[in-house]
Amino acid sequence: MDTWWQTETGGCLISNLAGITAAKASWATLPMPGVQPVLVDENGKEVTEKDEHGLLKGNLCIQSPWPSIIRTTWGDHERCRTNYFATYENLYFTGDGALKDEHGNYRITGRVDDVLNVSGHRIGTAEVENAINMHAGVVESAVVVIRMISKDRASMPMLFITGTMAMMNFAEKIFCRLLPGSSGR
């Protein structure tokens, strides 16, 4: 079972209910009762057009308050307002991107504010993680932005692989081909 929550949400907001809602691998599934998520574009308009896979893709926001919603940040109310309530009018902005399927299930794709600059192209770490996670042998991945002395930023993928030793050796070869100079370990 996968779930989605943040410290600021005060509890789990999207999750399947054991024995009631069907689970879907790598998807947080459906919102908890009373939670009203919405996917919006960068201008705050609700996403209504599906992508080539039949999914809605956008920035995850919550439309209405829920009992455990963050009310302030100790000693810095303006920061709380700016981070969560000022990006899109009348919405709580989670800072996460998400997909939504035809059944209303949500898949969290990661932070939308963590971006790599690769040869002049802005690529989100969540996009890189999603691409890595599409491989059947990868259980989980994390891409973090690290500062380089000679460059502005670089990414450092970490993979958690299941399967046989042959599968791991294959993944190591692919990883080393993608990241010249890496040890693959």
C-alpha positions as CSV (number, residue, x, y, z in Angstrom):
1,M,0.0,0.0,0.0
2,D,1.2,3.5,-0.8
3,T,0.0,6.6,0.8
4,W,0.5,10.3,0.4
5,W,0.8,12.8,3.3
6,Q,3.0,15.7,4.4
7,T,3.8,16.9,7.9
8,E,1.9,20.0,7.0
9,T,-1.3,18.0,6.1
10,G,-1.4,16.6,9.6
11,G,-2.1,13.1,8.4
12,C,-2.6,10.9,5.4
13,L,-4.8,12.5,2.7
14,I,-4.6,10.0,-0.2
15,S,-4.5,6.3,0.4
16,N,-6.5,3.1,-0.2
17,L,-8.6,1.9,2.7
18,A,-7.5,-1.6,3.5
19,G,-10.2,-4.1,2.6
20,I,-12.4,-1.4,1.0
21,T,-10.4,0.3,-1.8
22,A,-8.4,-1.7,-4.3
23,A,-4.6,-1.1,-4.1
24,K,-2.7,-0.1,-7.2
25,A,1.1,-0.6,-7.1
26,S,3.0,2.7,-6.9
27,W,-0.2,4.7,-6.7
28,A,-1.5,6.4,-3.5
29,T,-4.9,5.7,-4.9
30,L,-8.0,7.6,-3.8
31,P,-8.4,10.7,-1.5
32,M,-9.5,10.0,2.0
33,P,-13.2,10.9,2.7
34,G,-13.7,14.7,2.6
35,V,-10.3,15.5,0.9
36,Q,-10.7,17.3,-2.4
37,P,-7.5,17.1,-4.4
38,V,-7.2,18.9,-7.8
39,L,-4.4,18.9,-10.4
40,V,-3.6,22.3,-11.8
41,D,-1.2,23.7,-14.4
42,E,1.5,26.3,-13.7
43,N,-1.2,29.0,-14.0
44,G,-3.5,27.5,-11.5
45,K,-6.1,26.2,-14.0
46,E,-7.5,22.7,-13.4
47,V,-5.9,20.2,-15.8
48,T,-8.6,18.6,-18.0
49,E,-6.7,17.2,-21.0
50,K,-5.2,13.7,-20.7
51,D,-1.6,12.9,-21.8
52,E,-0.7,10.2,-24.3
53,H,-1.2,7.6,-21.6
54,G,-4.7,8.7,-20.8
55,L,-3.6,10.4,-17.5
56,L,-4.1,13.8,-16.1
57,K,-0.8,15.4,-15.0
58,G,-0.3,18.5,-12.9
59,N,0.6,20.2,-9.7
60,L,-1.2,18.6,-6.7
61,C,-3.4,21.0,-4.7
62,I,-6.2,20.6,-2.2
63,Q,-9.4,22.6,-2.7
64,S,-11.0,22.7,0.7
65,P,-9.7,22.7,4.3
66,W,-9.6,19.5,6.2
67,P,-9.5,19.1,10.0
68,S,-5.7,18.7,10.4
69,I,-4.7,21.4,7.8
70,I,-1.6,23.5,8.7
71,R,-2.7,26.8,10.2
72,T,0.7,28.6,10.7
73,T,4.4,28.1,11.1
74,W,5.7,28.9,14.5
75,G,7.1,32.3,14.5
76,D,6.7,32.9,10.8
77,H,3.1,33.0,9.7
78,E,4.0,34.9,6.4
79,R,6.3,32.0,5.3
80,C,3.4,29.5,5.9
81,R,1.0,31.7,3.9
82,T,3.5,32.2,1.1
83,N,4.6,28.6,0.8
84,Y,1.2,26.9,0.9
85,F,-1.6,29.3,0.2
86,A,-0.3,32.1,-2.1
87,T,0.9,30.1,-5.2
88,Y,-2.7,29.4,-6.4
89,E,-5.7,31.3,-5.4
90,N,-8.0,29.5,-2.9
91,L,-5.9,26.3,-3.0
92,Y,-3.4,24.6,-0.7
93,F,-0.3,24.0,-2.9
94,T,1.5,20.8,-1.9
95,G,4.6,21.4,-3.9
96,D,4.2,17.9,-5.5
97,G,3.4,16.8,-9.0
98,A,0.9,14.0,-9.6
99,L,-0.9,11.9,-12.1
100,K,-4.6,10.9,-12.0
101,D,-6.1,8.0,-13.8
102,E,-9.5,7.4,-15.2
103,H,-10.7,5.8,-11.9
104,G,-9.6,8.8,-9.8
105,N,-6.4,7.2,-8.4
106,Y,-3.5,9.6,-7.8
107,R,0.2,8.8,-8.3
108,I,2.6,11.3,-6.7
109,T,5.5,12.0,-9.1
110,G,7.6,14.1,-6.7
111,R,8.5,17.7,-5.9
112,V,7.9,20.2,-8.7
113,D,10.3,22.7,-7.2
114,D,13.4,20.5,-7.3
115,V,14.9,21.1,-10.7
116,L,18.2,20.2,-12.5
117,N,19.7,22.3,-15.2
118,V,21.2,19.9,-17.7
119,S,22.8,21.6,-20.7
120,G,20.3,24.4,-20.5
121,H,17.3,22.1,-20.1
122,R,15.3,22.3,-16.8
123,I,14.5,18.7,-15.7
124,G,12.6,17.9,-12.5
125,T,14.2,15.2,-10.3
126,A,10.7,13.6,-10.1
127,E,10.8,13.1,-13.9
128,V,14.2,11.4,-13.7
129,E,12.9,9.2,-10.8
130,N,9.8,8.3,-12.8
131,A,11.8,7.3,-15.8
132,I,14.1,5.1,-13.6
133,N,11.2,3.5,-11.8
134,M,9.5,2.4,-15.0
135,H,12.1,-0.4,-15.2
136,A,10.6,-3.6,-13.8
137,G,13.8,-4.3,-11.8
138,V,13.8,-1.0,-9.9
139,V,11.8,-0.9,-6.7
140,E,12.6,2.7,-5.8
141,S,14.9,5.4,-6.8
142,A,15.8,8.8,-5.5
143,V,17.5,11.6,-7.4
144,V,19.0,14.4,-5.4
145,V,20.5,17.6,-6.5
146,I,24.1,18.1,-5.4
147,R,26.3,21.2,-5.8
148,M,29.4,20.6,-7.9
149,I,32.6,22.7,-7.4
150,S,33.1,23.1,-11.2
151,K,29.4,23.2,-12.2
152,D,26.2,24.7,-10.9
153,R,24.4,21.5,-10.1
154,A,24.4,17.8,-10.9
155,S,22.1,14.9,-10.1
156,M,23.0,11.8,-8.1
157,P,20.6,8.9,-8.7
158,M,20.4,6.2,-6.1
159,L,18.7,2.9,-7.2
160,F,17.3,0.1,-5.1
161,I,17.1,-3.0,-7.3
162,T,15.4,-6.3,-6.8
163,G,16.1,-9.5,-8.7
164,T,18.9,-11.8,-9.6
165,M,22.6,-11.0,-9.6
166,A,22.5,-11.0,-13.4
167,M,19.8,-8.3,-13.2
168,M,21.9,-6.3,-10.9
169,N,25.0,-6.6,-13.1
170,F,22.9,-5.5,-16.1
171,A,21.6,-2.5,-14.1
172,E,25.2,-1.6,-13.1
173,K,26.3,-1.6,-16.8
174,I,23.4,0.6,-17.8
175,F,24.0,2.9,-14.8
176,C,27.7,3.3,-15.7
177,R,26.8,4.0,-19.3
178,L,24.4,6.7,-18.2
179,L,26.8,8.3,-15.7
180,P,30.4,8.1,-17.1
181,G,33.0,8.1,-14.3
182,S,30.6,6.5,-11.8
183,S,31.4,3.2,-10.0
184,G,27.8,2.0,-10.3
185,R,27.9,1.1,-6.6
